[in-house]
Amino acid sequence: MGLGHLSTEGAREDRGSIDRLPTAELVRLMNEDDQAVPLAVAEAGAQIAQAVDAIAERLRQGGRLIYAGAGSAGRIGRLDASECGPTFNTDRVLAVCADSDAAEDDYDAGALDLPTVTARDAVVGISASGRTPYVLGAIEQARRANALTIGLACNAGSELSAAVEIAIEVLVGPEFIAGSTRLKAGTAQKLVLNMLSTLTMVRLGKTYGNLMVDVRVTNAKLRDRATRIVEQVSGASHEDAAAALQAAGDEARVAIVMLKRGIGPDEARSLLETLPLRDATH
């Protein structure tokens, strides 16, 4: 199937001589192109919000958020999923990616690579063109399992959009280098996945205001951050916050409740099993 009709494959006439321009002008022009991406994402705001609420509902039921993509789109999915674990202390954001450029044409591989899913899961297919066979195969498999299906494409009226329950189309137009969808399309995909994962976690109570109270403390930087979060929310001194964090087994939200309530870590954990953090601190 020819792809020349896709907006992301188009070649802009006004960029046809970039190989003869000075570097400073290339930087200016590429930056000018990139400034259009957040505006294109904003145009899909209603669909992104709908997707966030639907994903959060699945995760409340014990489900997972699973990205499926190929090429740069798949790697962007992997990047976003890998960051959710340490930031939000969750193992329920996953990604599958075609293992080679050739594999993106394999419809069956998309279905096979997808982990066993249920109606509690949400599967997001990511494809700039909106027609990548690997992604369509993963979405079809997800639909068979009655999982929530969401499509993220950078072309209008795509096969992916037609195959999913919630279609997010971010229309960034032709790329600076014709067809190089790691550029504007890739930036748009990263911005949207940032929203889907981050705002889902906000809806699930994984933050206190804009503080990452579920951060995994795995190095000195994150220990300092977690201590400052405990200090800020509880109003305790830095020393008391650090001691509480250590007593809480490096769980910031437990340390916060300990300090606010004047209780031990076990009682604080029990309280958090039944109450959200804001309620548990009062």
Phi, psi and omega in degrees: 000129179289146182248003186297339180282348183285138181297327181288348178262354185292153177248118182284129179296326182285358175246014186287350181239024185296335181290352179249006183266154175293155186300319181300324178289324176299317178300315181298315183293319180292320176296322177299316177299315185296331182295342179282343187294309179301328178292321177294321176297318180300326179296335179261016185303319182296320180290324178296316179297318177300318180295317179302311181297320180291320178295316181300321179297320178294317181292329175298332180273004180095010181277189184230158170257121185234123176266144175227126181200174178227156179061218182297325179298317178294322180291326175295321175299316178299319180299311182297316180298320183294332181279341184289328180301302181291328184285319187240008178052053180225147174246021185251021169239117187234168176212143170241144184218137176306135188278000176199166178298322180294327184293343180293341178273000185264099180301315183293327181297323178299318179291321182287325181287334181295131176295164178300122184244160178229181179294348179275350185267159174237127181243125181250114175273131183241120181203118180301314181288329185080014180223014182296119183304319180304316181290318179297324177295318178296319180294319179298319177297319179296320179295322178300329181269005181064024174287157172292133179241134181228139178243137175240109182230163180243018173229149183279146174062038186279166174299321179297315180299322180289339186268352188245166178282323179235117181256123175250112180245116179250105191267091185270348178078190182299150182273162177303314169255115190309125177083357182274083188282008169284351184273253184299317180298317179296320178296317178298318180298317179297318179299317181292317179295323173307314181293312184301311183286313184295312184287331171299317180293326174298315180297331181273004178079022181279359176231160171242103193064235177253024181259135182276079187286354176253016182304139175277126182271098184238358177203178185296320180300314183288330175294317178297317179297314181298321179297316179295326177295314178299317180299314184293316184284320185276336185081007181282167175290164179299321181293316180293323178295318179296319179294318179295320179298318178295317180294333181273009181068032179069022175263108186299317183294326177293317179298322179297313180294321178304312184287321181289327184259345184069040183235173180275173185296322181295317179293322179296318178297318180298320180296319182288344176288339184244345184228145170293160186304316182300319179287326182290342181270000182247000000 
